[in-house]
């Protein structure tokens, strides 16, 4: 699974609207290489672990965002493929 490092983790409680805004506005994207066994679902779960703000979100929304960033309409990832992953900045308390 591709590891994405979190920046400034925070355990703040957020509303649904704040979660959605956070998801839709990454600070940047990075290019990563897909490894055997990777899927959008696994990458979304990894993002939820890396960014506490995403923890409470429906994983399907994160999958949708990953597909949108990568202009992917068929949910498919292949080992060796390059994809873009969002990078977020979380508020520090």
C-alpha positions in Angstrom: 0.0 0.0 0.0 1.2 3.5 -0.8 2.1 5.5 2.3 1.1 9.1 2.4 2.5 11.2 5.2 0.2 13.4 7.2 1.0 17.0 7.8 0.1 18.5 11.2 -2.4 15.9 12.5 -5.3 17.1 14.6 -8.1 15.3 16.4 -10.6 18.1 16.1 -14.3 17.2 15.6 -15.6 18.5 12.4 -19.1 18.8 10.8 -20.1 17.0 7.7 -19.7 20.2 5.6 -16.2 20.7 7.0 -15.3 17.1 6.1 -16.5 17.6 2.6 -14.8 20.9 2.2 -11.5 19.4 3.5 -11.8 16.5 1.1 -12.5 18.7 -1.9 -9.7 21.1 -1.3 -6.3 19.3 -1.0 -3.3 21.5 -0.5 -1.6 19.7 -3.4 -1.3 16.3 -5.1 1.6 14.0 -5.4 2.4 11.4 -8.0 2.7 7.8 -6.7 3.1 4.4 -8.2 0.5 1.8 -7.7 1.7 -1.5 -6.1 0.3 -5.0 -6.6 -2.9 -5.3 -4.5 -3.6 -1.6 -4.3 -7.1 -0.4 -4.9 -8.9 2.9 -4.6 -10.6 1.5 -1.5 -7.3 0.7 0.2 -5.8 4.1 -0.7 -8.9 5.8 0.7 -8.6 3.9 3.9 -4.9 4.8 4.1 -5.8 8.5 3.6 -8.3 8.1 6.5 -5.5 6.8 8.7 -3.1 9.6 7.6 -5.5 12.5 8.0 -7.8 12.3 11.1 -10.2 14.8 9.5 -11.1 12.1 7.0 -11.6 9.4 9.6 -15.3 10.0 10.1 -16.1 10.3 6.4 -17.8 7.7 4.2 -14.9 5.9 2.5 -16.9 5.9 -0.8 -16.7 9.7 -0.9 -12.9 9.5 -0.7 -12.8 6.8 -3.4 -14.9 9.1 -5.6 -12.4 12.0 -5.0 -9.5 9.7 -5.9 -11.2 8.6 -9.1 -12.0 12.3 -9.9 -8.4 13.4 -9.4 -7.2 10.6 -11.7 -9.9 10.9 -14.3 -10.8 7.3 -13.8 -14.2 6.1 -14.8 -13.8 2.3 -14.3 -12.4 2.0 -10.7 -9.4 0.1 -12.0 -5.8 0.4 -10.9 -2.9 -1.6 -12.3 0.5 -2.3 -10.6 3.1 0.2 -12.0 0.5 2.8 -12.9 1.1 6.4 -11.8 -1.7 8.1 -10.0 -2.2 11.4 -8.2 -2.9 11.4 -4.5 -4.2 14.4 -2.5 -2.1 16.0 0.2 -3.9 17.9 2.9 -2.9 20.4 5.5 -4.6 19.9 8.8 -5.0 22.6 11.5 -2.7 22.3 14.5 -4.2 22.9 17.9 
